[in-house]
Structures are given as structure tokens and as C-alpha cells.
């Protein structure tokens, strides 16, 4: 006689027990990026229906879902392609495929319109950068923070000089001319992006050379874009190399012996922290950025740079409690995990012109750009190693000097899996770019006088 325990359940009851709720929970743990698979399917269907009936609203809730859906979809595709997935394909796909889809009119016009309007009206790139910078600085080792900031200028400065010389020599050898190569290919790569680099550079060029700024901008923009793409690929490659040769990388730390006070390997988000500390850290980061905006209005110092230095002062003077520092680390982890790829999708749609990128795809120009970026990173690695820094991480910081401004920093550090280097990346991009633009305009004005 069979016991009750061994009596088989009716088929419909057994099926129900097998799927609900445990089976459904297993489905919810299958993720596309951070999105549970059932939610991903529902989100895609909702976006498709709203586009079909031409009722896609420009509301923040819808925009977040839409950016996450497309950003994580493209990132997951990049992560699953053998070979290139190890060199930052997720960041490349999330940024540049949307740009191509817009150019070839393969992305619904409603999605493009909502994305461009939201991205440009909210400027939420700087919300991301503020959270990343403040969170990473407040979780750094206070004792080595200032040393790292001072030391990074050495590989950055030497790398810039050598890369400028090598890039100009390569372009000249390939028939592009020394003048054109230096001023219209090499310098734009290291000018600090579009808004803070290419635009002031072309305005300066136009005033000195008495030429149309629109034509000049169209000339310098493609090297900025392709230089950033080359830096993303090289950064992803270095991340792969670092896995094979761990002695050359600090996995986001610049110097041996440096450790974060909220070490990611030891203090993952456990859910036991008081949520008020996380919220307080978030509003602290945004307040520091507002201070940066005020500094920009009063002194002309870029807001992210001003915010960066203020955050360093706050950290060094122990102006925030350990609990608030832990909250800042969680804010940093949230944005680096949940916001990066959605942000890259928005950048690709609204701030990355595919036609300008393709305009530079001539072999001599490509070789010159790649040589410049490779030299900048290689010299950064060698000088960093000589200064007892981790060469791979020093090279990745130098790579950000050839990035597309703040958007390039996000993509490069994402490809390298080193978002903790964002403060140093901002130094390379903002300060390094400003010094490059200022110096070159002075040289060009003297040559033209």
C-alpha cells in the first residue's frame, strides 16, 4: 500500500506546483542586464504598442524603461559575441549601434524624438557623473588619494607630448601634411570631447584663421569620435590583458597598497544600511555638483572639475561620516550597475552623429588616429609602471584623454570595467583637454601672426 507521501499529485496540480511560484521566480531571476526576463518582454511589448499607436509620451517613467530596454539589449548582444566581447563590445554596441540606427532611419522616429528631447533637456549625463565621482572619491583610501591625483599628471603630460609627436609624424608620413595632421586630427583627439573640446577649439581656430567655424567643426569632429572609439576598444583589450596578467593591474586602483575604505570585494550592498544614509549621500553628490555649477558661472571652471576638487577636499578633511561614505559608495554602485548602459544608448541616439563618424574612415586618417591613441596609452602605461603605478590602470586613465568628453569617459571606463577611475578620468578629460586647447590656440595664434 502506497503512503500519502508517495502518492503522485494530479497532473494539473503537479504542473502548478512545479511552475508557480518557484518556476516563475526562476524566470524572474533570468536577467537581460538588470531587467527580469518577464518584465523585459512586457516592457518591449508596451514600447512597441505605444510607438504603433503614436502615443509615446515624454515622461520620465517611460523614458527610464525605454532607455533600460534598449541599452541593456544592445549591451547583452555585445557581451555574447565571441572575441570582441572581451574588448568592450557591450559599451561599443550600446553607444554606436543606436547612432547607426538613427542615421539609417531604422529606429522609430518617436523613440528618437523622445530620447533627444529628454537627454538634452535634462542633461542627466551629469547626474550620472556626479554620482560616480562623489561615490568613488568618498570610498577611496584617504591616505593615498592626493598622491594619486598628483602622480597621474606625470603619465598624462608625458603621454600627451609623445602622442602628439608620434601622431603628427605618422600622418605626415601618410601624406596628410604635418599642419593638417597636428591641428585637425591629433589635437582634436586630445581636446576633451565635443562641448568642452571641439567647440572651443573650432571657435578659436575660426578667430585665428578667419574661416567658417561650421566647416572647421565638421573637420575636427570625426577625429574626436574615432579617437574615442579607439580608446574604448583599447581599454576593453587592456581589461582582458589584466585578467591574464593580474600583476599589471589594480582593477580600478592606481597604486599598489591602495585600497578603498568600502572595498567592493568585501562590502557588497547587503540591504542592512539605513536608507537615509543612501538618500543623504545622493543629495550630497548633487549639492556638490550645484556648487560646481556656481564655480563655472563665477570662474569659468567646468562644473565636473570643480565638483571633483570639492569632493576631494570633503574626503580629505573627513567632512562626512563613515556611514555617509558607505551610502555614497552604494549610490556609486547603483549608478554604475543600473544606469551606465541606458545612458550610453541615450548618448548614441542624441549625441553621436554617425555620418560624422563615418566621414573619417579613410585609411591614412584611421592609422593616424589609432597611432595617436595607442601611443598616449602606451606611454601612460610605461611611465605609470616607472612611477610604481599599475600600468594598465594608468593607461586607461590616459585613454580618457582621447575620449569624447564625459560621454567618452563613461564608455571607456565601462569597456574597461573600471568606473572607480572616473575622478582621474575627469582630470584627464577636463583639465588635460583644457590645457591642450589653450596651449594649441596660443601656438597657432603665434604661427599666424
C-alpha positions as CSV (number, residue, x, y, z in Angstrom):
1,X,0.0,0.0,0.0
2,X,1.4,3.5,-1.0
3,X,1.8,6.1,1.6
4,X,0.4,9.6,1.2
5,X,3.8,11.0,0.6
6,X,4.4,8.7,-2.3
7,X,1.1,9.2,-3.9
8,X,1.6,11.2,-7.1
9,X,-0.2,14.5,-7.4
10,X,-2.8,15.1,-10.2
11,X,-1.0,16.3,-13.3
12,X,-2.5,19.8,-13.2
13,X,-1.6,20.2,-9.5
14,X,1.9,18.9,-10.1
15,X,2.4,21.3,-13.0
16,X,1.1,24.2,-10.9
17,X,3.4,23.3,-8.1
18,X,6.4,23.0,-10.5
19,X,5.9,26.4,-12.0
20,X,4.1,28.6,-9.5
21,X,5.6,30.3,-7.7
22,X,9.0,28.7,-7.8
23,X,9.2,28.3,-11.6
24,X,8.0,31.9,-12.0
25,X,10.6,33.1,-9.6
26,X,13.3,31.3,-11.6
27,X,12.1,33.2,-14.7
28,X,12.3,36.4,-12.8
29,X,15.9,35.7,-11.9
30,X,16.8,35.4,-15.6
31,X,18.0,38.9,-16.5
32,X,18.6,41.0,-19.6
33,X,21.1,43.3,-18.0
34,X,19.3,44.1,-14.7
35,X,15.8,43.5,-16.1
36,X,13.9,40.3,-15.2
37,X,13.0,38.4,-18.4
38,X,9.2,38.6,-17.9
39,X,9.5,42.4,-17.2
40,X,11.8,42.7,-20.2
41,X,9.2,41.1,-22.5
42,X,6.4,43.2,-21.1
43,X,8.4,46.4,-21.4
44,X,9.3,45.7,-25.1
45,X,5.6,45.0,-25.9
46,X,4.5,48.2,-24.2
47,X,7.0,50.3,-26.1
48,X,6.0,48.7,-29.4
49,X,2.3,49.3,-28.8
50,X,2.9,53.0,-27.8
51,X,5.0,53.5,-30.9
52,X,2.4,51.8,-33.1
53,X,-0.4,54.0,-31.8
54,X,1.8,57.0,-31.9
55,X,1.3,57.8,-28.2
56,X,4.8,57.6,-26.8
57,X,4.9,60.2,-24.0
58,X,7.9,62.2,-23.0
59,X,7.6,61.1,-19.3
60,X,10.5,60.2,-17.1
61,X,9.0,56.8,-16.1
62,X,8.6,55.8,-19.7
63,X,12.0,57.1,-20.7
64,X,13.7,55.1,-17.9
65,X,12.0,51.9,-19.1
66,X,12.8,52.6,-22.7
67,X,16.5,53.5,-22.2
68,X,16.9,50.5,-20.0
69,X,15.2,48.2,-22.5
70,X,17.4,49.3,-25.5
71,X,20.6,49.9,-23.5
72,X,20.7,46.5,-21.8
73,X,19.5,44.7,-25.0
74,X,22.5,46.1,-27.0
75,X,24.9,45.5,-24.1
76,X,23.8,41.9,-23.8
77,X,24.3,41.3,-27.5
78,X,27.8,42.8,-27.3
79,X,28.6,40.6,-24.3
80,X,27.6,37.4,-26.2
81,X,29.7,37.8,-29.3
82,X,32.9,35.7,-29.1
83,X,36.1,37.5,-29.5
84,X,35.0,41.1,-29.3
85,X,33.0,40.7,-26.1
86,X,36.3,40.8,-24.2
87,X,37.4,44.2,-25.6
88,X,34.4,46.3,-24.6
89,X,31.8,45.2,-27.2
90,X,28.9,45.9,-24.7
91,X,29.8,49.6,-24.4
92,X,30.5,49.9,-28.2
93,X,27.2,48.3,-29.1
94,X,25.2,50.3,-26.6
95,X,26.7,53.6,-27.9
96,X,27.3,53.2,-31.7
97,X,24.6,50.9,-32.9
98,X,21.9,53.4,-31.8
99,X,23.8,56.1,-33.7
100,X,23.7,54.0,-36.8
101,X,20.0,53.1,-36.3
102,X,19.1,56.8,-36.2
103,X,21.2,57.6,-39.3
104,X,19.7,54.8,-41.4
105,X,16.2,55.6,-40.0
106,X,15.8,52.1,-38.5
107,X,14.8,53.4,-35.1
108,X,11.2,54.7,-34.9
109,X,11.1,58.4,-35.1
110,X,9.0,58.7,-31.9
111,X,11.8,56.9,-29.9
112,X,14.4,59.2,-31.4
113,X,12.4,62.3,-30.7
114,X,11.7,61.4,-27.1
115,X,15.3,60.3,-26.5
116,X,16.8,63.5,-27.9
117,X,14.4,65.8,-26.1
118,X,14.8,64.1,-22.7
119,X,18.6,63.8,-22.9
120,X,19.2,67.4,-24.0
121,X,16.6,69.0,-21.7
122,X,17.6,67.1,-18.5
123,X,21.3,66.8,-19.1
124,X,21.2,63.7,-17.0
125,X,24.7,62.7,-18.1
126,X,25.9,65.0,-15.3
127,X,23.6,63.3,-12.7
128,X,25.5,60.1,-13.6
129,X,28.9,61.7,-13.4
130,X,28.2,63.5,-10.2
131,X,27.0,60.2,-8.5
132,X,30.0,58.3,-9.9
133,X,32.7,60.9,-8.9
134,X,31.4,61.6,-5.4
135,X,30.8,58.0,-4.7
136,X,34.1,56.8,-5.9
137,X,36.1,59.6,-4.2
138,X,34.4,59.2,-0.8
139,X,35.1,55.4,-0.9
140,X,38.8,55.9,-1.8
141,X,41.6,55.4,0.7
142,X,42.1,58.9,2.0
143,X,45.8,58.5,2.7
144,X,46.7,57.8,-1.0
145,X,44.0,59.9,-2.6
146,X,46.1,63.1,-3.0
147,X,49.2,61.1,-4.1
148,X,47.2,59.5,-6.9
149,X,45.9,62.9,-8.1
150,X,49.3,64.4,-8.2
151,X,51.0,61.4,-9.8
152,X,48.5,61.0,-12.6
153,X,49.6,64.2,-14.2
154,X,53.0,62.8,-15.0
155,X,52.0,59.9,-17.3
156,X,49.2,62.1,-18.6
157,X,51.5,65.0,-19.5
158,X,54.3,62.9,-21.0
159,X,51.8,60.7,-22.9
160,X,50.2,63.8,-24.4
161,X,53.5,65.2,-25.7
162,X,54.7,61.9,-27.1
163,X,51.4,61.0,-28.7
164,X,51.2,64.4,-30.3
165,X,54.7,63.9,-31.8
166,X,54.0,60.3,-33.0
167,X,50.6,61.1,-34.4
168,X,51.9,64.0,-36.3
169,X,54.8,62.0,-37.7
170,X,52.5,59.2,-38.8
171,X,50.0,61.5,-40.5
172,X,52.8,63.4,-42.3
173,X,54.3,60.1,-43.5
174,X,51.0,59.0,-44.9
175,X,50.6,62.2,-46.9
176,X,48.2,64.2,-44.7
177,X,50.6,67.0,-44.1
178,X,52.1,68.0,-40.7
179,X,49.9,71.1,-40.3
180,X,46.6,69.3,-41.0
181,X,47.5,66.2,-39.0
182,X,48.5,68.1,-35.9
183,X,45.8,70.8,-35.8
184,X,42.9,68.9,-37.3
185,X,43.4,65.3,-36.3
186,X,45.8,64.9,-33.3
187,X,44.8,67.9,-31.3
188,X,41.0,67.3,-31.5
189,X,41.5,63.8,-30.2
190,X,43.0,65.1,-27.0
191,X,40.9,68.3,-26.7
192,X,38.5,66.9,-24.1
193,X,35.5,65.9,-26.2
194,X,32.9,67.9,-28.1
195,X,31.3,70.5,-25.8
196,X,34.5,71.3,-23.8
197,X,37.0,70.5,-26.6
198,X,36.0,70.5,-30.2
199,X,33.6,73.5,-30.0
200,X,36.0,76.0,-28.2
201,X,38.9,74.7,-30.4
202,X,37.0,75.4,-33.6
203,X,35.8,78.8,-32.3
204,X,39.5,79.6,-31.6
205,X,40.6,78.3,-35.0
206,X,37.9,80.3,-36.7
207,X,39.0,83.5,-35.0
208,X,42.7,83.0,-35.7
209,X,42.4,81.6,-39.3
210,X,39.3,83.7,-40.3
211,X,37.4,80.7,-41.5
212,X,33.9,79.4,-41.2
213,X,33.5,77.7,-37.8
214,X,30.9,75.3,-39.1
215,X,33.3,73.9,-41.7
216,X,36.1,73.7,-39.1
217,X,33.8,71.9,-36.6
218,X,32.8,69.4,-39.3
219,X,36.6,68.8,-39.9
220,X,37.6,68.2,-36.2
221,X,34.6,66.3,-35.0
222,X,35.3,62.9,-36.8
223,X,38.7,62.5,-35.1
224,X,37.1,63.2,-31.8
225,X,34.6,60.4,-32.4
226,X,37.0,57.9,-33.8
227,X,39.6,58.6,-31.2
228,X,37.0,57.9,-28.5
229,X,36.1,54.6,-30.3
230,X,39.7,53.6,-30.5
231,X,40.1,54.3,-26.8
232,X,37.1,52.2,-25.9
233,X,38.4,49.2,-27.9
234,X,41.9,49.6,-26.4
235,X,40.5,50.0,-22.9
236,X,38.5,46.8,-23.3
237,X,41.5,45.0,-24.6
238,X,43.6,46.1,-21.6
239,X,40.9,44.8,-19.3
240,X,41.2,41.4,-20.9
241,X,45.0,41.6,-20.7
242,X,44.7,42.5,-17.0
243,X,42.7,39.3,-16.4
244,X,45.6,37.3,-17.9
245,X,48.4,39.2,-16.1
246,X,46.9,40.4,-12.8
247,X,50.2,41.8,-11.6
248,X,49.9,44.7,-14.0
249,X,46.5,45.9,-12.9
250,X,44.9,47.2,-9.8
251,X,41.4,46.6,-11.1
252,X,40.5,50.2,-10.7
253,X,43.2,51.2,-8.3
254,X,46.2,53.3,-9.5
255,X,48.8,52.2,-6.9
256,X,49.9,49.1,-5.1
257,X,48.9,49.2,-1.5
258,X,45.9,51.4,-2.3
259,X,42.5,50.1,-1.0
260,X,39.1,51.6,-0.9
261,X,37.5,52.1,2.5
262,X,34.4,50.5,1.1
263,X,36.2,47.7,-0.8
264,X,33.8,46.2,-3.4
265,X,35.2,42.8,-2.8
266,X,34.3,42.9,0.8
267,X,31.2,45.2,1.2
268,X,28.6,44.5,-1.4
269,X,25.2,46.0,-0.8
270,X,23.7,43.9,1.9
271,X,20.4,45.7,2.5
272,X,21.2,46.4,6.2
273,X,22.2,50.0,5.7
274,X,19.9,52.7,6.8
275,X,18.3,54.1,3.6
276,X,18.5,57.6,4.9
277,X,22.3,57.4,4.5
278,X,22.0,56.4,0.9
279,X,19.5,59.2,0.2
280,X,21.7,61.7,2.1
281,X,24.7,60.6,0.0
282,X,22.7,61.1,-3.2
283,X,21.7,64.6,-2.3
284,X,25.2,65.4,-1.1
285,X,26.6,64.4,-4.6
286,X,24.0,66.6,-6.3
287,X,24.7,69.5,-4.0
288,X,28.4,69.3,-4.7
289,X,27.6,69.4,-8.4
290,X,25.4,72.5,-7.9
291,X,28.5,74.1,-6.2
292,X,30.4,73.1,-9.3
293,X,27.8,74.9,-11.5
294,X,28.2,78.0,-9.4
295,X,32.0,77.8,-9.8
296,X,31.6,77.5,-13.5
297,X,29.3,80.6,-13.6
298,X,31.7,82.7,-11.5
299,X,35.2,81.5,-12.5
300,X,34.7,79.5,-15.8
301,X,35.9,76.3,-14.2
302,X,34.0,73.3,-15.7
303,X,31.4,72.2,-13.2
304,X,32.5,68.5,-13.0
305,X,36.1,69.6,-12.3
306,X,35.0,72.0,-9.6
307,X,32.8,69.3,-8.1
308,X,35.7,66.8,-8.3
309,X,38.1,69.0,-6.3
310,X,35.4,69.9,-3.8
311,X,34.7,66.2,-3.2
312,X,38.4,65.6,-2.7
313,X,38.5,68.4,-0.1
314,X,35.4,66.9,1.6
315,X,37.1,63.5,1.7
316,X,40.5,64.7,3.0
317,X,39.0,66.9,5.7
318,X,36.7,64.0,6.9
319,X,33.7,66.3,6.5
320,X,31.3,63.4,6.0
321,X,30.7,60.5,8.4
322,X,31.7,56.9,7.6
323,X,28.0,56.0,7.3
324,X,27.6,58.7,4.7
325,X,30.7,57.5,2.9
326,X,29.2,54.0,2.7
327,X,25.9,55.5,1.4
328,X,27.9,57.3,-1.3
329,X,29.5,54.0,-2.3
330,X,26.1,52.4,-2.7
331,X,24.9,55.4,-4.8
332,X,28.0,54.9,-7.0
333,X,27.3,51.1,-7.3
334,X,23.7,51.7,-8.2
335,X,24.6,54.2,-11.0
336,X,27.4,52.2,-12.4
337,X,25.3,49.0,-12.4
338,X,21.9,50.3,-13.4
339,X,22.4,53.5,-15.4
340,X,25.5,53.0,-17.5
341,X,24.1,51.2,-20.5
342,X,20.8,53.1,-20.6
343,X,22.9,56.3,-20.6
344,X,25.1,55.0,-23.4
345,X,22.0,54.3,-25.5
346,X,20.8,57.9,-25.0
347,X,24.2,59.2,-25.9
348,X,24.3,57.1,-29.0
349,X,20.9,58.4,-30.2
350,X,21.3,62.1,-29.3
351,X,25.0,62.9,-29.2
352,X,26.8,60.6,-31.6
353,X,26.4,61.6,-35.3
354,X,27.0,58.5,-37.4
355,X,27.7,60.4,-40.6
356,X,30.5,62.4,-38.9
357,X,32.0,59.2,-37.5
358,X,32.0,57.6,-40.9
359,X,33.5,60.6,-42.6
360,X,36.9,59.8,-41.1
361,X,37.0,56.3,-42.4
362,X,39.9,56.8,-44.7
363,X,43.0,54.6,-44.1
364,X,45.6,57.3,-43.5
365,X,43.3,59.1,-41.1
366,X,42.4,55.9,-39.3
367,X,46.0,54.9,-38.9
368,X,46.9,58.3,-37.6
369,X,44.1,58.3,-35.0
370,X,44.9,54.8,-33.8
371,X,48.6,55.6,-33.6
372,X,47.9,58.7,-31.5
373,X,45.6,56.9,-29.0
374,X,47.9,53.8,-28.8
375,X,50.9,56.0,-28.1
376,X,49.0,58.0,-25.5
377,X,48.0,54.8,-23.7
378,X,51.4,53.0,-24.1
379,X,53.4,55.9,-22.7
380,X,50.9,56.2,-19.9
381,X,51.5,52.6,-19.0
382,X,55.3,52.8,-19.2
383,X,55.5,56.0,-17.2
384,X,53.0,54.7,-14.7
385,X,55.0,51.5,-14.3
386,X,58.1,53.6,-13.7
387,X,56.3,55.6,-11.1
388,X,55.2,52.4,-9.3
389,X,51.6,52.7,-10.5
390,X,49.6,49.9,-12.1
391,X,50.4,50.3,-15.8
392,X,47.1,49.1,-17.1
393,X,45.1,51.4,-14.9
394,X,47.4,54.4,-15.7
395,X,46.9,53.6,-19.5
396,X,43.2,53.6,-19.1
397,X,43.2,57.0,-17.4
398,X,45.3,58.3,-20.3
399,X,42.8,56.7,-22.7
400,X,40.1,59.1,-21.3
401,X,42.2,62.0,-22.5
402,X,41.3,60.8,-26.1
403,X,37.7,60.2,-25.2
404,X,34.5,62.1,-26.2
405,X,34.3,64.2,-23.1
406,X,32.2,62.9,-20.2
407,X,30.3,60.5,-22.6
408,X,33.6,59.0,-23.7
409,X,34.8,58.6,-20.1
410,X,31.6,56.6,-19.3
411,X,32.1,54.4,-22.4
412,X,35.8,53.9,-21.9
413,X,35.6,53.0,-18.2
414,X,32.6,50.8,-18.9
415,X,34.6,48.8,-21.5
416,X,37.5,48.6,-19.1
417,X,35.2,47.7,-16.1
418,X,36.9,50.4,-14.1
419,X,34.3,53.0,-13.2
420,X,36.2,53.7,-10.0
421,X,38.7,55.6,-12.1
422,X,36.1,58.3,-13.0
423,X,37.7,61.0,-10.9
424,X,41.1,60.5,-12.6
425,X,39.3,60.2,-16.0
426,X,37.7,63.6,-15.4
427,X,41.2,65.1,-14.7
428,X,42.5,63.6,-18.0
429,X,39.5,64.8,-20.0
430,X,38.6,68.1,-18.5
431,X,41.9,69.5,-17.2
432,X,44.0,67.7,-19.8
433,X,41.7,68.9,-22.6
434,X,41.6,72.4,-21.4
435,X,45.4,72.6,-21.2
436,X,45.7,71.1,-24.7
437,X,43.2,73.5,-26.3
438,X,44.7,76.6,-24.6
439,X,48.3,75.7,-25.5
440,X,47.5,74.9,-29.1
441,X,45.5,78.1,-29.7
442,X,48.4,80.1,-28.3
443,X,50.8,78.3,-30.7
444,X,48.5,78.7,-33.7
445,X,48.0,82.4,-33.0
446,X,51.7,83.0,-32.9
447,X,52.2,81.0,-36.1
448,X,49.5,83.0,-37.8
449,X,50.7,86.4,-36.6
